[in-house]
């Protein structure tokens, strides 16, 4: 039977600072607070006391000292908040300071520009003609175009079967492999229809100019109208493994899932270099 409730499992990267302590006093019970939040408040209050007693702030009038205390406590309450992902806002402060300058938020991707900033965004070091990906951190991967079977229109029994199959799949994955799901909205793919149109052109027995005009019109409609103005949802799976052996095991697992059942993945096509670049182009290219 499929589960009715799902939750995020506890991370294996927990330390004693992540342990939660239930604070209570005077008949008042608070929700558990992580140790790192308590230490953050203690250090902040000690720094506030030092600033107000041993720096130039101590020589200011009482109103200014009061404003400094209010601002300090408000900043401590803001940066000391604990998110649902078990992270403090204070930990994202270095990334925020790095993101504030405009050059850090603007990546030039002209052919003659320095590729280093863009490479730092993607992390990809090399892609060969088969679509084999090498990242800068030493990991390797492969991308697939996948087609699933989930929909809001499925029956309840089918929904349970899909959830059960997905749960069984994730129980079999290795811990040294990341499965990255990418959903994009791209123009409809009409290359098969265009190929069929070319076969029809080659099979013409009567080479009449009016027939050529008709074929050209159908080609223009498929390429410029259907393939240019109508968009559909596409989903990709990028497997990112620590080494080549782990990548092969992950590929075998995905292939077995496709061949064994269509509940989770109905179809999976490995992307070559050109198809991978096209997928990345939809993610990292801004609309003009």
C-alpha positions as CSV (number, residue, x, y, z in Angstrom):
1,X,0.0,0.0,0.0
2,X,1.2,3.5,-0.8
3,X,1.9,5.9,2.1
4,X,-0.7,8.6,2.9
5,X,1.8,10.9,4.6
6,X,5.3,11.8,3.6
7,X,8.0,13.7,5.5
8,X,11.6,14.8,5.1
9,X,13.9,12.3,6.8
10,X,16.3,13.5,9.4
11,X,19.7,14.4,7.9
12,X,22.7,12.2,8.6
13,X,24.8,15.4,8.8
14,X,23.4,16.4,12.2
15,X,25.6,17.5,15.0
16,X,25.0,18.3,18.7
17,X,24.2,21.9,17.6
18,X,21.1,20.6,15.9
19,X,19.7,18.9,18.9
20,X,16.5,20.5,20.1
21,X,15.8,21.6,23.7
22,X,12.4,22.1,25.1
23,X,12.3,25.4,27.1
24,X,9.7,25.6,29.8
25,X,9.1,27.8,32.9
26,X,6.3,29.3,34.9
27,X,3.8,26.9,33.5
28,X,4.6,28.1,29.9
29,X,5.8,25.5,27.4
30,X,7.7,26.5,24.2
31,X,8.3,24.5,21.2
32,X,11.7,22.8,21.1
33,X,14.6,25.2,20.1
34,X,17.8,23.9,18.5
35,X,21.0,24.3,20.4
36,X,22.6,26.5,17.7
37,X,19.8,29.0,18.0
38,X,20.2,29.3,21.8
39,X,24.0,29.7,21.4
40,X,23.4,32.3,18.6
41,X,21.2,34.3,21.0
42,X,23.7,34.0,23.9
43,X,26.6,35.2,21.8
44,X,24.6,38.0,20.3
45,X,23.4,39.3,23.7
46,X,27.0,39.1,25.0
47,X,28.2,41.1,22.0
48,X,25.4,43.6,22.6
49,X,26.4,44.1,26.2
50,X,30.1,44.6,25.2
51,X,29.1,47.1,22.5
52,X,26.9,49.1,24.9
53,X,29.5,49.2,27.7
54,X,33.0,49.2,26.1
55,X,32.7,51.0,22.8
56,X,31.8,54.5,21.6
57,X,28.2,53.6,22.0
58,X,28.5,53.8,25.7
59,X,29.2,57.5,25.6
60,X,25.9,58.2,23.7
61,X,22.7,59.4,25.3
62,X,20.1,56.9,26.6
63,X,17.8,57.3,23.6
64,X,20.4,56.3,21.1
65,X,21.6,53.4,23.2
66,X,17.9,52.2,23.3
67,X,17.6,52.4,19.5
68,X,20.9,50.4,19.2
69,X,19.5,47.7,21.5
70,X,16.2,47.5,19.7
71,X,17.9,47.3,16.3
72,X,20.4,44.6,17.6
73,X,17.6,42.4,19.1
74,X,15.5,42.7,16.0
75,X,18.4,41.7,13.8
76,X,19.2,38.8,16.1
77,X,15.6,37.6,16.0
78,X,15.6,37.8,12.2
79,X,18.9,36.1,11.5
80,X,18.3,33.6,14.3
81,X,15.1,32.2,12.8
82,X,15.1,28.4,12.0
83,X,13.6,27.4,8.7
84,X,11.7,24.2,7.9
85,X,14.9,22.9,6.2
86,X,16.7,23.1,9.5
87,X,18.9,26.1,8.5
88,X,19.4,29.5,10.1
89,X,19.0,32.6,8.2
90,X,22.4,33.7,9.4
91,X,24.0,30.9,7.4
92,X,22.7,32.5,4.1
93,X,24.2,35.9,5.0
94,X,27.6,35.2,3.2
95,X,25.7,34.2,0.0
96,X,23.6,37.3,0.2
97,X,26.6,39.6,0.6
98,X,28.1,37.9,-2.5
99,X,24.9,38.3,-4.5
100,X,24.3,42.0,-3.7
101,X,26.9,43.5,-6.1
102,X,25.5,43.8,-9.6
103,X,28.4,42.1,-11.4
104,X,27.7,39.0,-9.3
105,X,24.1,38.9,-10.6
106,X,24.9,39.5,-14.2
107,X,26.6,36.8,-16.3
108,X,27.7,37.7,-19.8
109,X,27.4,34.8,-22.2
110,X,28.7,36.2,-25.5
111,X,31.0,34.0,-27.5
112,X,33.9,36.4,-26.9
113,X,33.4,36.9,-23.2
114,X,35.1,35.1,-20.3
115,X,33.3,31.8,-19.7
116,X,34.5,31.5,-16.1
117,X,31.4,33.3,-14.5
118,X,29.0,31.1,-16.5
119,X,31.0,28.0,-15.7
120,X,30.7,28.9,-12.0
121,X,26.9,29.0,-12.3
122,X,26.5,25.6,-14.1
123,X,29.5,23.8,-12.6
124,X,29.9,21.8,-15.8
125,X,33.4,21.3,-16.9
126,X,33.1,19.1,-20.0
127,X,30.4,17.4,-22.1
128,X,31.4,14.9,-24.8
129,X,29.4,14.0,-27.9
130,X,27.4,11.2,-26.2
131,X,26.1,13.6,-23.6
132,X,28.4,12.4,-20.8
133,X,28.8,15.2,-18.3
134,X,31.8,16.0,-16.1
135,X,31.4,18.6,-13.3
136,X,34.1,20.7,-11.7
137,X,33.8,18.8,-8.4
138,X,34.8,15.5,-10.0
139,X,31.3,14.1,-10.3
140,X,29.9,12.6,-13.6
141,X,26.5,12.3,-15.0
142,X,24.1,11.8,-17.8
143,X,20.8,13.5,-18.8
144,X,17.6,11.9,-20.0
145,X,14.3,13.1,-21.5
146,X,11.6,11.3,-19.5
147,X,7.9,10.9,-19.8
148,X,5.9,10.0,-16.8
149,X,2.3,8.7,-16.2
150,X,1.2,10.9,-13.2
151,X,-1.7,13.2,-13.8
152,X,-4.5,14.9,-11.8
153,X,-6.9,12.9,-13.9
154,X,-5.8,9.4,-12.8
155,X,-8.1,7.2,-10.8
156,X,-7.5,6.7,-7.1
157,X,-6.2,3.1,-7.5
158,X,-3.8,4.2,-10.2
159,X,-2.6,7.0,-8.0
160,X,-1.9,4.6,-5.1
161,X,0.0,2.3,-7.5
162,X,2.1,5.2,-8.8
163,X,3.0,6.3,-5.3
164,X,3.9,2.8,-4.3
165,X,6.1,2.3,-7.4
166,X,7.8,5.7,-6.8
167,X,8.4,4.8,-3.1
168,X,9.9,1.4,-4.2
169,X,12.2,3.1,-6.7
170,X,13.7,5.6,-4.1
171,X,14.3,2.7,-1.7
172,X,16.7,1.2,-4.2
173,X,18.8,4.2,-5.1
174,X,22.4,4.6,-3.9
175,X,23.5,7.4,-1.6
176,X,26.4,8.4,-3.8
177,X,24.0,9.4,-6.7
178,X,21.9,12.5,-7.1
179,X,18.7,12.4,-9.2
180,X,18.0,15.9,-10.5
181,X,14.5,16.5,-12.0
182,X,14.2,19.5,-14.3
183,X,10.8,20.6,-15.7
184,X,10.7,23.2,-18.5
185,X,8.2,24.7,-20.8
186,X,9.5,24.5,-24.4
187,X,8.2,24.7,-27.9
188,X,6.7,21.5,-29.2
189,X,9.0,19.1,-30.9
190,X,8.1,18.6,-34.5
191,X,11.2,17.0,-35.9
192,X,9.4,13.7,-36.5
193,X,6.6,15.4,-38.4
194,X,9.3,17.3,-40.4
195,X,11.1,14.1,-41.2
196,X,7.8,12.5,-42.3
197,X,7.2,15.5,-44.6
198,X,10.7,15.0,-46.1
199,X,9.9,11.4,-46.8
200,X,6.7,12.4,-48.5
201,X,8.6,14.9,-50.6
202,X,11.1,12.2,-51.7
203,X,8.2,9.8,-52.5
204,X,6.5,12.2,-54.9
205,X,6.2,10.7,-58.3
206,X,5.0,13.9,-60.0
207,X,7.4,16.8,-59.4
208,X,4.8,19.5,-59.7
209,X,5.6,23.1,-58.5
210,X,2.1,23.4,-56.9
211,X,2.8,20.3,-54.8
212,X,6.1,21.7,-53.8
213,X,4.4,24.9,-52.7
214,X,1.9,22.9,-50.6
215,X,4.8,21.0,-49.0
216,X,6.6,24.3,-48.3
217,X,3.4,25.6,-46.7
218,X,3.1,22.6,-44.4
219,X,6.8,22.8,-43.5
220,X,6.4,26.5,-42.6
221,X,3.3,25.8,-40.4
222,X,5.1,22.9,-38.6
223,X,8.4,24.7,-38.0
224,X,7.4,28.3,-37.4
225,X,3.8,28.1,-36.1
226,X,3.4,24.8,-34.3
227,X,7.1,24.4,-33.3
228,X,7.6,28.1,-32.5
229,X,4.4,29.4,-30.8
230,X,2.9,26.3,-29.1
231,X,4.7,25.3,-25.9
232,X,4.4,22.1,-23.9
233,X,5.9,20.8,-20.6
234,X,9.1,18.7,-20.9
235,X,10.7,16.8,-18.0
236,X,14.4,15.8,-17.8
237,X,16.3,13.6,-15.4
238,X,19.9,14.4,-14.7
239,X,21.9,11.6,-12.9
240,X,24.9,13.0,-11.0
241,X,27.2,10.4,-9.5
242,X,30.4,10.4,-7.6
243,X,32.1,8.1,-10.0
244,X,31.6,6.2,-13.3
245,X,30.7,2.9,-11.6
246,X,27.9,4.6,-9.5
247,X,26.6,6.2,-12.7
248,X,26.4,2.9,-14.5
249,X,24.5,1.4,-11.6
250,X,22.1,4.3,-11.6
251,X,21.6,4.0,-15.4
252,X,20.8,0.3,-14.9
253,X,18.3,1.1,-12.2
254,X,16.5,3.7,-14.4
255,X,16.5,1.4,-17.4
256,X,15.1,-1.5,-15.3
257,X,12.4,0.9,-14.0
258,X,11.4,1.8,-17.6
259,X,11.3,-1.7,-18.8
260,X,9.6,-3.2,-15.7
261,X,6.8,-0.7,-15.3
262,X,5.4,2.5,-16.8
263,X,3.9,3.8,-13.5
264,X,6.8,6.0,-12.6
265,X,8.7,6.5,-15.9
266,X,6.9,5.6,-19.1
267,X,9.8,6.5,-21.4
268,X,13.4,7.7,-21.0
269,X,15.7,8.8,-23.8
270,X,19.4,9.5,-23.2
271,X,20.4,13.0,-24.4
272,X,23.3,13.5,-26.7
273,X,25.5,16.6,-26.6
274,X,23.3,18.7,-28.9
275,X,20.1,17.8,-27.1
276,X,21.8,18.5,-23.7
277,X,22.9,21.9,-24.9
278,X,19.3,22.6,-26.1
279,X,18.0,21.7,-22.7
280,X,20.5,23.9,-20.9
281,X,19.7,26.7,-23.3
282,X,16.1,26.8,-22.1
283,X,17.3,27.1,-18.5
284,X,20.1,29.6,-18.7
285,X,19.0,31.7,-21.6
286,X,17.1,34.9,-20.9
287,X,14.2,35.9,-23.1
288,X,14.9,39.0,-25.3
